[in-house]
Amino acid sequence: MGSWNTIYNNTMFGVQYHSQSMARLQEQITTGSRIIRSSDEPAGAHRIMSLQDNIDALDNYDNNLTEVELSLSEASNALQNLSELIARVDVLTTQASNGTYGGENRVAMAEEIDQILEQCVSLANHKVLNRYIFGGQESSRAPYEVTYENGRIVDMRYVGGYRDQPVPVGPGVTMSGQLVGESIFRNDKRQTPEIYGATGAAVGSGTSSLQGDHWLRLNHTLSTYNAGSGVVMGTSGVKGDTILGDDHTITIGGGMIRLDGGQDVAYTGAETNLKLTNEVGDVVYVNLTGALVDGTWSIQADGEVALDDGTGIALNNFALDNFAVTDPDDPDRFLYINTNDIQRTGVDAVTVPGTYDLFETLIYTRDVLMNNEGLDDADLTEAIQRVSGSIVEVGDGVRRRMTIVGGRIGAADTLRGTLDDLQFNAQTESTSIQEADITELAVKLAKSETLYQMSLQIAAKTMSLSLLDYMR
């Protein structure tokens, strides 16, 4: 009995096995795939899944790279446009600095620069794919905060990120499409600050952190005359005196009085606000109603010093090598000045070569051409010549950044070719593992059909046996 069961089971197993084999081969021929389920070939299926994971990762890299390339391309276009705008400003300042253009012409040039500044701001705050291309890692907000007064831009402050925003664009490779605007539009090759003007203020010996172009303002607050002279400051002295420091003198004798080496002026002793002028045009107002004493007497003229429109800092020590004056727009930025040779009030130009910012430079250039400081023609021409040099520096900086961005675009293009090759190779290998050889499968199917038919014949023959067949 056991023997009969064994024959039966083996026969049915053969029929089922060849039936399943035929079904699997027919499915492979129909789908064109040799591996449809992991059980078809575990090792091959595992390799295909590994390759597919690799292909999916490469697709993600490809998508990231596309976004980076688009952002870099827009950045390159923006820098190209900015370079052309800066070149126009360079032309205007060069024309204005030759001294042949009058006030109305310079104002017209300033108006054009003001419009150029607006265009530059728009380019700097440009975004692609809802990200600001010059915002660094803070790409969700505009990198430059603009302050207007009377319809004009008076201040530009960078509020973007100070790091790139790298994304994976290849196996072990990251690249950023968002650039740091502060690094793009401000040069970072600091040189020694320079002070231009007649106040006598000089650059201190310490390392200043100030950047770009500024105005150093020195005002008078108090003139103190040697107590033995009998002279005190006149009623207009606070704002009218133009001397500073401790190197000025007053000389009294024979009913005459003079400031430094200036002209002698007669007095009666009833004057409360007598104007005296020295040999270089410095002015003091004196009160001579006291008990005057002939002789040459010292004067201590104190004041205040400030950068741009900042709050004045008391200045009463004229023997300092490093007197710090803070930038009102950035408390971390300061200028060290030497006070030893300060002689008078006034407004000096301060420049820090190698640190010029595009937008601050354009604002400063516009204001110089407007002559907001009321400079005379000679000083104005010199100021325009200096800002012309600043424009050249920022233009060179933008062009250098264009080269850097171009290099990134080239690297991205090379990387894309590598990714395409990796994707092609992975896809080719996956296909070669999975793709069926139809001819080979057809031969196997024919063989399975033959074996299946043979199994059916054996089964039929086995099932037709009876007890009578054994009794013969």
C-alpha positions as CSV (number, residue, x, y, z in Angstrom):
1,M,0.0,0.0,0.0
2,G,2.9,2.3,0.9
3,S,4.5,1.6,-2.4
4,W,1.3,2.6,-4.3
5,N,1.1,5.9,-2.3
6,T,4.7,6.7,-3.2
7,I,4.1,6.1,-6.9
8,Y,1.0,8.2,-6.7
9,N,2.6,11.1,-4.9
10,N,5.7,11.1,-7.2
11,T,3.5,11.1,-10.2
12,M,1.3,14.0,-9.0
13,F,4.4,15.9,-7.9
14,G,5.9,15.6,-11.4
15,V,2.6,16.9,-12.9
16,Q,2.4,19.8,-10.6
17,Y,6.1,20.7,-10.8
18,H,6.1,20.8,-14.6
19,S,2.8,22.7,-14.6
20,Q,4.3,25.3,-12.3
21,S,7.5,25.4,-14.4
22,M,5.5,26.0,-17.6
23,A,3.5,28.7,-15.9
24,R,6.6,30.5,-14.6
25,L,8.3,30.3,-18.0
26,Q,5.2,31.6,-19.8
27,E,5.1,34.5,-17.3
28,Q,8.7,35.3,-17.9
29,I,8.2,35.2,-21.7
30,T,5.1,37.4,-21.4
31,T,6.8,40.0,-19.1
32,G,10.2,39.8,-20.6
33,S,11.7,39.5,-17.1
34,R,13.7,36.6,-15.9
35,I,13.3,37.6,-12.2
36,I,9.7,38.5,-11.2
37,R,9.8,37.5,-7.6
38,S,12.6,37.3,-5.1
39,S,12.1,33.6,-5.0
40,D,12.9,33.3,-8.7
41,E,16.5,33.9,-8.0
42,P,17.4,35.4,-4.5
43,A,20.9,36.5,-5.3
44,G,19.9,38.2,-8.5
45,A,16.9,39.8,-6.9
46,H,19.0,41.2,-4.1
47,R,21.4,42.7,-6.6
48,I,18.6,44.2,-8.6
49,M,17.1,45.8,-5.5
50,S,20.6,47.2,-4.5
51,L,21.0,48.6,-8.0
52,Q,17.5,50.2,-7.9
53,D,18.3,51.8,-4.6
54,N,21.4,53.2,-6.2
55,I,19.4,54.5,-9.2
56,D,16.9,56.2,-6.9
57,A,19.7,57.9,-5.0
58,L,21.3,59.0,-8.3
59,D,17.9,60.4,-9.3
60,N,17.7,62.4,-6.1
61,Y,21.3,63.7,-6.7
62,D,20.2,64.6,-10.3
63,N,17.2,66.6,-9.0
64,N,19.4,68.4,-6.5
65,L,22.0,69.2,-9.1
66,T,19.4,70.6,-11.4
67,E,18.3,73.0,-8.8
68,V,21.9,74.0,-8.0
69,E,22.7,74.5,-11.7
70,L,19.6,76.7,-12.1
71,S,20.4,78.8,-9.1
72,L,24.1,79.2,-10.1
73,S,23.0,80.1,-13.7
74,E,20.7,82.8,-12.3
75,A,23.5,84.0,-10.0
76,S,25.9,84.2,-13.0
77,N,23.4,86.2,-15.0
78,A,22.8,88.6,-12.0
79,L,26.5,89.1,-11.6
80,Q,26.9,89.8,-15.3
81,N,24.2,92.4,-15.2
82,L,25.7,93.9,-12.0
83,S,29.1,94.1,-13.7
84,E,27.6,96.1,-16.6
85,L,25.8,98.5,-14.2
86,I,29.1,99.0,-12.3
87,A,30.9,99.7,-15.5
88,R,28.3,102.5,-16.2
89,V,28.9,104.0,-12.8
90,D,32.7,103.9,-13.5
91,V,32.1,105.9,-16.7
92,L,30.0,108.5,-14.8
93,T,32.5,108.9,-12.0
94,T,35.4,109.2,-14.4
95,Q,33.6,111.9,-16.3
96,A,32.7,113.7,-13.1
97,S,36.2,113.6,-11.7
98,N,37.9,115.4,-14.6
99,G,36.6,118.7,-13.3
100,T,34.8,119.8,-16.5
101,Y,31.3,119.0,-15.3
102,G,29.4,121.5,-13.2
103,G,27.0,121.0,-10.3
104,E,23.9,120.3,-12.4
105,N,25.7,117.7,-14.5
106,R,27.0,115.9,-11.4
107,V,23.5,115.9,-9.9
108,A,22.2,114.4,-13.0
109,M,24.9,111.7,-12.8
110,A,23.9,111.1,-9.1
111,E,20.3,110.6,-10.2
112,E,21.4,108.0,-12.7
113,I,23.5,106.2,-10.1
114,D,20.5,106.3,-7.8
115,Q,18.5,104.4,-10.4
116,I,21.4,102.0,-10.9
117,L,21.5,101.4,-7.1
118,E,17.8,100.4,-7.2
119,Q,18.5,97.9,-10.0
120,C,21.5,96.4,-8.1
121,V,19.3,95.9,-5.0
122,S,16.7,94.1,-7.1
123,L,19.4,91.8,-8.5
124,A,20.9,91.1,-5.1
125,N,17.5,90.2,-3.7
126,H,16.6,87.9,-6.6
127,K,15.2,84.5,-5.9
128,V,14.9,81.2,-7.8
129,L,12.7,78.3,-6.9
130,N,11.5,80.4,-4.0
131,R,15.0,80.7,-2.6
132,Y,17.1,83.9,-2.5
133,I,20.3,83.1,-4.5
134,F,22.5,85.5,-2.5
135,G,21.1,84.6,1.0
136,G,23.5,81.8,2.0
137,Q,21.9,79.3,4.3
138,E,19.2,81.9,5.2
139,S,17.7,81.5,1.7
140,S,14.1,81.9,2.7
141,R,14.3,85.7,3.3
142,A,15.6,88.6,1.3
143,P,19.4,89.0,2.1
144,Y,19.4,92.8,2.0
145,E,17.3,95.0,4.2
146,V,16.9,98.4,2.6
147,T,16.3,101.7,4.4
148,Y,14.7,104.7,2.5
149,E,14.6,108.3,3.4
150,N,12.8,110.8,1.2
151,G,12.4,108.2,-1.5
152,R,16.2,107.3,-1.7
153,I,18.1,104.4,-0.4
154,V,20.2,105.6,2.5
155,D,21.3,102.2,4.0
156,M,21.7,98.6,2.9
157,R,22.2,95.9,5.6
158,Y,23.0,92.3,4.9
159,V,20.7,90.0,6.9
160,G,21.3,86.8,5.0
161,G,23.3,83.8,6.1
162,Y,27.1,83.7,6.3
163,R,27.4,80.1,5.2
164,D,26.6,78.3,1.9
165,Q,23.6,76.0,1.8
166,P,25.2,72.8,0.4
167,V,23.1,69.9,-0.7
168,P,24.2,66.4,-1.8
169,V,24.6,66.3,-5.5
170,G,26.6,63.0,-5.8
171,P,28.1,60.2,-3.8
172,G,30.1,62.1,-1.1
173,V,29.8,65.4,-3.0
174,T,27.9,68.5,-1.9
175,M,27.4,71.8,-3.7
176,S,25.5,75.0,-2.9
177,G,23.4,77.1,-5.3
178,Q,22.8,79.8,-2.7
179,L,25.7,82.2,-2.3
180,V,26.7,84.4,0.6
181,G,25.9,88.0,-0.5
182,E,28.2,89.6,2.0
183,S,31.1,87.6,0.5
184,I,30.0,88.3,-3.1
185,F,29.4,92.0,-2.8
186,R,32.0,93.0,-0.2
187,N,35.7,92.7,-0.8
188,D,37.8,91.1,2.0
189,K,41.3,92.2,1.4
190,R,41.7,94.8,4.2
191,Q,44.3,97.5,3.8
192,T,45.3,100.3,6.2
193,P,42.5,102.9,6.5
194,E,43.1,106.4,5.0
195,I,41.9,109.8,6.2
196,Y,41.6,112.7,3.8
197,G,40.9,116.2,5.1
198,A,42.3,119.2,6.9
199,T,41.3,118.5,10.6
200,G,44.7,116.9,11.4
201,A,43.1,113.6,12.4
202,A,45.3,110.7,11.4
203,V,44.9,106.9,11.4
204,G,45.8,105.3,14.7
205,S,48.3,102.5,15.2
206,G,45.7,99.9,16.2
207,T,43.9,97.6,13.8
208,S,40.6,99.2,12.9
209,S,37.6,97.0,11.9
210,L,35.8,99.7,9.9
211,Q,34.9,98.9,6.3
212,G,34.3,100.9,3.2
213,D,33.8,104.7,2.8
214,H,32.8,107.0,5.6
215,W,32.8,110.6,6.8
216,L,34.7,111.6,10.0
217,R,33.0,114.6,11.6
218,L,34.8,116.8,14.2
219,N,32.9,119.5,15.9
220,H,33.8,122.1,18.6
221,T,32.2,122.2,22.1
222,L,34.3,124.3,24.4
223,S,37.3,126.6,24.2
224,T,39.1,127.0,27.5
225,Y,41.7,129.9,27.7
226,N,44.6,129.9,30.2
227,A,43.1,131.4,33.3
228,G,45.9,134.0,33.6
229,S,44.9,135.6,30.3
230,G,41.5,136.9,31.5
231,V,40.0,135.7,28.2
232,V,36.9,133.5,28.0
233,M,34.9,131.9,25.2
234,G,32.6,134.3,23.4
235,T,28.9,133.8,23.1
236,S,29.2,132.2,19.6
237,G,32.1,130.1,20.6
238,V,30.4,126.7,21.1
239,K,29.3,126.4,17.5
240,G,31.3,129.2,15.9
241,D,34.9,128.2,17.0
242,T,36.6,126.1,14.5
243,I,39.8,125.3,16.4
244,L,40.4,121.9,18.2
245,G,43.3,120.7,20.2
246,D,45.8,122.2,22.6
247,D,48.3,123.7,20.1
248,H,46.6,127.1,19.6
249,T,47.5,130.3,21.4
250,I,46.1,133.8,22.0
251,T,48.5,136.7,22.1
252,I,47.6,140.0,23.9
253,G,49.5,143.2,23.9
254,G,49.2,147.0,23.2
255,G,45.5,146.9,22.9
256,M,45.7,144.2,20.2
257,I,44.8,140.5,20.3
258,R,45.5,137.7,17.8
259,L,44.9,134.0,17.3
260,D,48.0,132.0,16.6
261,G,49.9,133.8,13.7
262,G,46.8,135.6,12.5
263,Q,46.2,139.4,12.1
264,D,46.2,141.6,15.2
265,V,42.7,142.9,16.1
266,A,42.1,146.0,18.2
267,Y,39.9,145.6,21.2
268,T,38.4,147.9,23.8
269,G,37.7,145.4,26.6
270,A,33.9,145.6,26.1
271,E,33.7,142.8,23.5
272,T,31.7,139.7,24.4
273,N,31.9,138.0,21.0
274,L,34.9,139.2,19.1
275,K,35.9,137.1,16.1
276,L,39.5,136.2,15.6
277,T,41.0,134.4,12.6
278,N,44.4,132.8,12.4
279,E,46.8,132.6,9.4
280,V,45.0,129.4,8.0
281,G,41.4,130.6,8.5
282,D,40.6,129.0,11.9
283,V,38.2,131.0,13.9
284,V,37.5,131.7,17.6
285,Y,35.0,134.0,19.3
286,V,36.3,135.6,22.5
287,N,34.9,137.5,25.4
288,L,37.3,140.3,26.5
289,T,35.4,141.9,29.3
290,G,37.7,140.4,32.0
291,A,40.9,141.6,33.4
292,L,43.2,140.9,30.4
293,V,46.9,140.3,30.8
294,D,49.4,140.8,28.1
295,G,51.3,137.8,26.8
296,T,50.9,134.6,24.8
297,W,48.4,132.2,26.4
298,S,47.4,128.6,25.6
299,I,44.0,127.4,24.5
300,Q,42.4,124.0,25.1
301,A,39.7,123.5,22.4
302,D,37.6,120.4,23.1
303,G,35.1,118.8,20.8
304,E,33.3,115.8,19.6
305,V,34.1,113.2,16.9
306,A,31.7,110.9,15.0
307,L,31.5,108.7,12.0
308,D,28.9,109.6,9.5
309,D,25.7,110.6,11.3
310,G,26.6,108.8,14.6
311,T,26.4,110.3,18.0
312,G,29.5,112.5,18.8
313,I,32.1,111.1,21.2
314,A,33.7,113.7,23.6
315,L,37.2,114.6,22.4
316,N,39.4,116.4,25.0
317,N,42.6,114.4,24.9
318,F,44.9,115.3,22.1
319,A,47.7,112.9,22.9
320,L,46.1,109.6,22.0
321,D,47.5,107.1,19.5
322,N,44.3,105.0,19.4
323,F,41.0,106.8,19.9
324,A,38.2,104.5,18.9
325,V,35.3,106.0,16.9
326,T,32.4,103.5,16.3
327,D,30.4,103.0,13.1
328,P,26.8,104.0,14.0
329,D,25.4,101.3,11.7
330,D,27.5,98.5,13.1
331,P,28.8,98.8,16.7
332,D,31.3,96.0,16.0
333,R,33.0,98.3,13.4
334,F,35.3,101.1,14.6
335,L,38.1,103.3,13.5
336,Y,41.2,104.1,15.5
337,I,42.4,107.6,15.1
338,N,45.5,109.5,16.3
339,T,44.5,112.7,18.0
340,N,48.0,114.3,18.4
341,D,47.8,116.6,15.4
342,I,44.1,117.5,15.4
343,Q,43.9,121.3,14.8
344,R,40.4,122.1,13.7
345,T,36.8,121.1,13.1
346,G,35.6,119.7,9.7
347,V,34.6,116.6,7.8
348,D,37.3,114.2,6.7
349,A,36.8,111.4,4.2
350,V,37.7,108.0,5.5
351,T,38.3,105.0,3.2
352,V,39.3,101.5,4.0
353,P,40.7,100.0,0.7
354,G,40.0,96.3,0.2
355,T,36.7,96.3,2.2
356,Y,34.4,98.2,-0.2
357,D,30.8,97.0,-0.3
358,L,29.0,97.4,-3.6
359,F,25.9,99.0,-2.2
360,E,27.5,101.2,0.4
361,T,29.9,102.4,-2.4
362,L,27.0,103.3,-4.7
363,I,25.2,105.2,-1.9
364,Y,28.4,107.0,-1.0
365,T,29.2,107.8,-4.7
366,R,25.7,109.2,-5.3
367,D,25.9,111.4,-2.2
368,V,29.4,112.7,-3.1
369,L,28.1,113.7,-6.6
370,M,25.2,115.4,-4.8
371,N,27.8,117.1,-2.7
372,N,25.8,116.6,0.5
373,E,28.8,117.7,2.5
374,G,29.1,121.1,0.8
375,L,32.7,120.5,-0.3
376,D,34.5,123.2,-2.4
377,D,35.3,122.3,-6.0
378,A,38.8,121.2,-5.3
379,D,37.9,118.9,-2.4
380,L,34.8,117.6,-4.3
381,T,37.0,116.7,-7.3
382,E,39.4,114.8,-5.1
383,A,36.5,113.0,-3.4
384,I,35.0,111.9,-6.7
385,Q,38.4,110.7,-7.8
386,R,38.6,108.6,-4.6
387,V,35.2,107.0,-5.1
388,S,36.1,106.3,-8.7
389,G,38.8,104.1,-7.3
390,S,36.3,102.4,-5.0
391,I,34.0,101.7,-7.9
392,V,36.9,100.0,-9.8
393,E,37.6,97.9,-6.7
394,V,34.0,96.7,-6.3
395,G,33.7,96.1,-10.1
396,D,36.9,93.9,-10.0
397,G,35.4,92.0,-7.0
398,V,32.2,91.2,-8.8
399,R,34.1,90.0,-11.8
400,R,36.2,87.7,-9.6
401,R,33.0,86.3,-8.1
402,M,31.7,85.7,-11.6
403,T,34.7,83.6,-12.4
404,I,34.2,81.6,-9.2
405,V,30.5,81.0,-10.0
406,G,31.5,80.0,-13.5
407,G,33.9,77.5,-12.1
408,R,31.0,76.0,-10.0
409,I,28.8,75.8,-13.0
410,G,31.6,74.0,-14.9
411,A,32.1,71.6,-12.0
412,A,28.3,70.9,-11.9
413,D,28.3,70.2,-15.6
414,T,31.2,67.7,-15.2
415,L,29.4,66.1,-12.2
416,R,26.2,65.7,-14.3
417,G,28.1,63.7,-16.9
418,T,29.5,61.5,-14.1
419,L,26.0,61.0,-12.7
420,D,24.6,60.1,-16.1
421,D,27.3,57.5,-16.5
422,L,26.6,56.0,-13.1
423,Q,22.9,55.9,-13.8
424,F,23.4,54.3,-17.2
425,N,25.8,51.6,-15.8
426,A,23.5,50.8,-12.9
427,Q,20.4,50.6,-15.2
428,T,22.3,48.5,-17.7
429,E,23.5,46.0,-15.1
430,S,20.0,45.8,-13.5
431,T,18.4,45.2,-17.0
432,S,21.0,42.6,-17.8
433,I,20.2,40.7,-14.6
434,Q,16.5,40.9,-14.9
435,E,15.9,40.8,-18.7
436,A,14.8,37.4,-20.0
437,D,16.4,35.6,-22.9
438,I,13.3,34.7,-24.9
439,T,15.0,32.1,-27.1
440,E,16.4,30.3,-24.0
441,L,13.0,30.5,-22.3
442,A,11.2,29.2,-25.3
443,V,13.5,26.1,-25.4
444,K,13.0,25.6,-21.6
445,L,9.2,26.0,-22.1
446,A,9.2,23.4,-24.9
447,K,11.1,21.0,-22.7
448,S,8.8,21.6,-19.8
449,E,5.8,21.0,-22.0
450,T,7.2,17.7,-23.1
451,L,8.0,16.6,-19.6
452,Y,4.5,17.8,-18.5
453,Q,2.9,15.7,-21.2
454,M,5.0,12.7,-20.2
455,S,4.0,13.2,-16.6
456,L,0.3,13.3,-17.6
457,Q,0.7,10.1,-19.7
458,I,2.3,8.4,-16.7
459,A,-0.3,9.6,-14.4
460,A,-3.1,8.5,-16.7
461,K,-1.5,5.1,-17.1
462,T,-1.0,4.8,-13.4
463,M,-4.6,5.8,-12.6
464,S,-6.0,3.3,-15.1
465,L,-4.5,0.2,-13.4
466,S,-7.0,-2.0,-11.5
467,L,-6.9,-5.3,-9.4
468,L,-7.6,-7.2,-12.6
469,D,-4.3,-6.0,-14.1
470,Y,-2.5,-7.6,-11.2
471,M,-4.5,-10.9,-11.5
472,R,-3.5,-11.6,-15.1
